[in-house]
Amino acid sequence: MRVAVIGAGGWGTALSIVAARAGREVRLWARGAEAAAAIEESRVNRAYLDGHIIPEAVRATADAFEALRGAGLVVLAAPSHATRGVLESLRDALEPGAVLVSATKGVEVETGKRISEIVSEVVGAEAAARFVCLSGPSFAQEAAAGLPTAVVAASRDEGLARAVQRALSAQNFRVYTNPDVVGAELGGASKNVMAVAAGMVSGLGLGANSVAALVTRGLAEMTRLALAEGARHETLMGLAGLGDLVLTCTGGLSRNRRVGEELGRGRALADVLAGMREVAEGVRTTRAVRLLAARRGVEMPITEEVHAVLYEGKAARAAVGSLMARPLKEEFEGKESRQ
């Protein structure tokens, strides 16, 4: 099976390396001809994944038709805010019957739509029926280095999930399957919001107790939203939920945590983002998750405070104070938590 990876950022490049290790012929699509040529010449993506050799089985190109020609599996690895535009520009080049695999962890800000919903709108219901969400605790640098990594391929079609599992599993990259697309998508997106919050707590120097509490209560928020959207509880307890949350909230390579740390230290958001090459999905996704929560009437106090810091000028320390001053309550509330 030929694999096309759409998006030559850090994660897209890492997945192209993983697919090549699994014995696949890979085409890596970059937006610019210069970027593609540089990767082809040096066999390294110096801009986004420096230090990792890209196998010869991976060919970089800026030509969409070349990238997608003969590709039975198409990995979407562009940032969430760019996914709709990328799909619109590529849909005529997609091979009939190609499996679409989203490796993007975000929700469209303007609409609150998940990537699977965007695929359905742009490419059509037939293509959306071949959708798989690839998510889980996975830093690009570590996956590219061949360090042990476990992710989940979620699809309503078990056969498609297993096809992706077979296509990408290699050496230390282990792929599990899951039928819950909604849970995998929302877990991967909402954990980025919690990582910004965890970073703020760390940047304020509030200690390990507070980070642990933040992660735990963040999982409760994520689960409430996902269940309201129709997800399965166990998905949020697995790789695409708890696993990804722990990694992004505590790992030193997390861009979202880094943004929060700098905000906790008193830096302005614009200054923090100006110094980053890759997207910190949590900044935009906070708005989308807040939108979804409001639609469903789901209480998400951590998300509300992160939004206040990012977009309303609230100080990080004041946001933490607001969370600690909330009315006292039971830890587990609601019918679903008592089953």
C-alpha positions in Angstrom: 0.0 0.0 0.0 1.4 3.4 -1.0 1.0 6.0 1.7 0.7 9.7 1.2 1.3 12.0 4.1 -0.2 15.5 3.7 1.7 18.0 5.7 5.5 18.1 6.2 5.5 19.4 9.7 7.1 17.5 12.6 4.3 15.0 13.1 3.7 14.5 9.4 7.4 13.9 8.8 7.7 11.5 11.7 4.7 9.5 10.4 6.4 9.3 7.0 9.4 7.8 8.6 7.3 5.4 10.6 5.4 4.3 7.4 8.7 3.7 5.6 10.0 1.6 8.5 6.8 -0.5 8.1 7.8 -1.2 4.5 5.6 1.3 2.8 6.3 3.5 -0.2 5.6 7.0 1.0 5.0 10.4 -0.6 5.4 13.4 1.8 3.5 16.5 0.6 4.9 19.9 1.5 3.2 23.2 0.8 6.3 24.7 -0.9 8.5 23.4 -3.6 11.6 24.7 -1.8 10.7 22.8 1.4 10.1 19.6 -0.6 13.4 20.0 -2.6 15.4 20.6 0.7 14.0 17.4 2.2 14.8 15.5 -1.0 18.3 16.8 -1.1 19.3 16.5 2.5 17.0 13.6 3.6 16.3 15.7 6.7 13.4 18.1 7.5 15.6 20.7 9.1 12.7 23.1 9.7 10.5 20.8 11.7 12.3 17.6 12.6 16.0 18.2 12.5 18.3 15.3 13.4 16.3 12.5 12.0 17.2 10.9 8.7 14.2 10.3 6.3 14.4 6.9 4.6 14.8 6.7 0.8 11.4 5.1 0.6 10.0 8.6 1.4 9.8 11.0 -1.5 8.9 14.6 -0.8 6.9 16.7 -3.2 4.9 19.9 -3.5 2.8 18.4 -6.3 -0.6 17.1 -4.9 -1.3 14.8 -7.8 2.2 13.3 -7.5 1.8 12.8 -3.8 -1.7 11.2 -4.0 -1.2 9.1 -7.2 -1.7 5.5 -6.3 -2.0 6.2 -2.6 -4.4 3.8 -0.9 -3.8 5.5 2.5 -3.8 9.3 2.9 -2.6 10.7 6.2 -3.9 14.2 7.0 -1.2 15.9 9.2 -1.9 19.6 8.6 -2.9 21.8 11.5 -6.6 21.7 12.3 -7.2 25.3 11.2 -5.7 24.5 7.8 -7.4 21.1 7.2 -10.5 22.4 5.4 -8.4 24.4 2.9 -6.0 21.6 2.4 -8.8 19.1 1.7 -10.5 21.5 -0.7 -7.2 21.9 -2.7 -6.5 18.1 -2.8 -9.9 16.5 -3.2 -9.7 16.2 -7.0 -6.4 14.4 -6.7 -7.6 11.7 -4.2 -7.7 8.2 -5.5 -11.1 6.5 -5.4 -11.4 4.3 -2.4 -8.4 5.9 -0.6 -8.6 5.6 3.2 -8.3 9.0 4.9 -6.4 9.0 8.2 -6.5 12.0 10.4 -3.4 12.6 12.5 -4.5 16.1 13.4 -5.5 16.8 17.0 -7.9 19.7 16.9 -11.4 21.0 16.2 -12.3 23.7 13.7 -12.6 27.0 15.7 -15.3 28.6 13.6 -17.7 25.7 13.5 -16.7 23.3 16.4 -16.5 20.5 13.8 -14.2 17.6 14.2 -11.9 16.5 11.4 -14.2 13.7 10.4 -17.0 16.1 10.0 -14.9 18.4 7.9 -13.9 15.5 5.6 -17.6 14.6 5.2 -18.4 18.2 4.2 -15.5 18.8 1.8 -14.9 15.4 0.3 -18.3 13.8 0.7 -20.1 11.1 2.7 -18.6 8.3 0.7 -15.0 9.4 1.6 -16.0 10.1 5.2 -17.1 6.4 5.5 -13.4 5.5 4.9 -12.2 7.8 7.7 -9.8 6.7 10.5 -8.6 8.8 13.4 -5.0 8.2 14.5 -4.4 9.5 18.0 -2.6 8.8 21.2 0.5 9.8 23.2 3.1 10.5 20.6 5.8 13.1 20.3 7.1 13.4 16.8 10.8 13.5 17.9 10.4 10.2 19.9 8.4 8.4 17.2 11.0 9.4 14.6 13.8 8.2 16.9 12.2 4.8 17.0 11.4 5.0 20.8 8.5 2.8 21.9 5.2 4.5 21.0 1.6 3.3 21.2 -1.3 4.9 19.4 -4.9 4.1 18.4 -6.5 3.9 15.0 -10.2 4.6 15.5 -12.8 3.9 12.8 -16.5 2.9 12.7 -15.3 0.3 10.1 -13.2 -2.3 11.9 -11.6 -3.4 8.7 -10.3 0.0 8.0 -8.9 0.4 11.5 -7.1 -2.9 11.0 -5.8 -1.9 7.6 -4.2 1.2 9.2 -2.9 -0.9 12.0 -1.2 -3.2 9.5 0.1 -0.4 7.4 1.8 1.7 10.1 2.8 -0.8 12.8 6.5 -1.3 12.8 9.4 -1.9 15.2 8.5 0.2 18.2 5.4 1.9 16.8 2.4 -0.1 18.0 -1.1 0.7 16.7 -4.3 -0.5 18.6 -7.8 -0.3 17.1 -10.9 1.3 18.5 -14.4 1.8 17.0 -15.0 5.2 18.8 -14.1 8.0 16.3 -15.8 10.7 18.4 -13.9 9.9 21.5 -10.5 9.6 19.8 -11.0 12.9 18.1 -12.2 14.9 21.1 -9.7 13.3 23.4 -6.9 14.3 21.1 -8.2 17.8 20.8 -9.3 18.7 24.3 -6.2 17.4 26.0 -4.3 20.3 24.4 -6.4 22.8 26.3 -5.6 21.0 29.6 -1.9 21.0 28.6 -1.9 24.8 28.4 -3.5 24.9 31.9 -0.9 22.4 33.3 1.9 24.6 31.8 0.5 27.7 33.5 0.4 25.9 36.8 4.0 24.8 36.3 5.1 28.2 35.1 3.7 29.8 38.2 5.8 27.4 40.3 2.8 25.9 42.1 4.2 22.4 42.6 3.6 18.8 41.6 0.4 18.5 43.7 -1.4 21.2 41.6 -0.3 19.7 38.3 -1.6 16.2 39.3 -4.9 17.8 40.4 -5.1 19.7 37.1 -4.5 16.6 35.0 -7.1 14.6 37.0 -9.8 17.3 36.9 -8.9 18.0 33.2 -9.7 14.4 32.4 -13.1 14.7 34.1 -13.8 17.7 31.9 -12.7 16.0 28.7 -14.8 13.0 29.6 -18.0 15.1 30.2 -17.7 16.8 26.8 -16.9 13.6 24.9 -19.8 11.7 26.5 -22.2 14.5 25.6 -21.0 14.2 22.0 -21.6 10.5 21.9 -18.2 9.1 22.8 -17.5 6.0 24.8 -16.2 6.4 28.4 -13.4 3.8 27.9 -11.9 5.7 25.0 -11.2 8.6 27.3 -9.5 6.2 29.8 -7.3 4.9 27.0 -4.5 6.0 24.7 -6.5 8.7 23.0 -7.7 10.2 26.3 -5.7 9.7 29.5 -2.6 8.5 27.7 -2.3 11.6 25.5 -3.4 13.9 28.3 -0.6 12.7 30.6 2.0 13.0 27.9 1.0 16.5 26.8 0.6 17.9 30.3 3.9 16.6 31.7 6.3 16.0 28.7 9.1 18.4 28.0 8.4 18.3 24.3 4.8 19.5 24.6 4.3 22.8 22.7 1.0 23.4 24.5 2.5 22.9 27.9 5.3 25.3 26.8 2.8 28.0 25.9 1.2 27.7 29.3 4.5 27.8 31.1 5.5 31.0 29.5 2.0 32.5 30.2 2.5 31.5 33.9 5.8 33.3 33.9 4.0 36.5 32.8 4.8 36.6 29.1 2.2 37.8 26.6 0.6 35.2 24.3 1.6 37.0 21.1 5.3 37.0 22.2 5.2 33.3 23.1 3.6 32.3 19.8 6.0 34.6 17.8 8.9 32.4 19.0 7.4 29.1 17.9 7.7 27.5 14.5 5.0 24.9 14.8 1.4 25.3 15.9 0.4 24.8 19.5 -3.1 23.4 18.8 -4.4 24.2 22.3 -4.5 27.9 21.7 -7.1 27.7 19.0 -8.7 24.6 20.2 -9.6 26.3 23.5 -12.1 28.4 21.6 -13.6 25.4 19.8 -13.9 23.2 22.9 -15.5 26.1 24.7 -18.0 26.4 21.8 -18.8 22.7 22.0 -19.3 22.8 25.8 -21.7 25.8 25.5 -23.7 24.0 22.8 -24.1 20.9 25.0 -24.4 22.7 28.3 -21.3 20.9 29.7 -19.5 22.5 32.6 -15.8 22.9 31.8 -14.2 25.3 34.4 -10.6 24.7 33.4 -11.4 25.4 29.8 -13.2 28.6 30.8 -10.2 29.8 32.8 -7.7 28.9 30.0 -9.9 30.9 27.6 -9.9 33.8 30.0 -6.1 33.9 30.1 -5.7 33.4 26.3 -8.4 35.7 25.0 -9.7 38.0 27.9 -6.5 39.3 29.4 -6.8 37.4 32.7 -3.6 36.7 34.6 -2.7 33.0 35.0 -2.4 33.3 38.8 -5.9 34.8 38.9 -7.2 32.0 36.8 -5.8 29.4 39.2 -7.3 31.3 42.1 -10.7 31.2 40.5 -10.5 27.4 40.1 -9.5 26.9 43.7 -12.3 29.2 44.9 -15.1 27.3 43.2 -17.9 25.9 45.4 -17.0 22.7 47.1 -18.7 19.6 45.6 -18.5 15.8 45.3 -15.7 14.4 43.2 -18.0 12.2 41.1 -21.3 13.7 40.0 -23.8 12.6 37.4 -25.4 9.3 36.6 -22.7 8.1 34.2 -20.0 8.4 36.9 -21.9 6.1 39.3 -22.5 3.2 36.9 
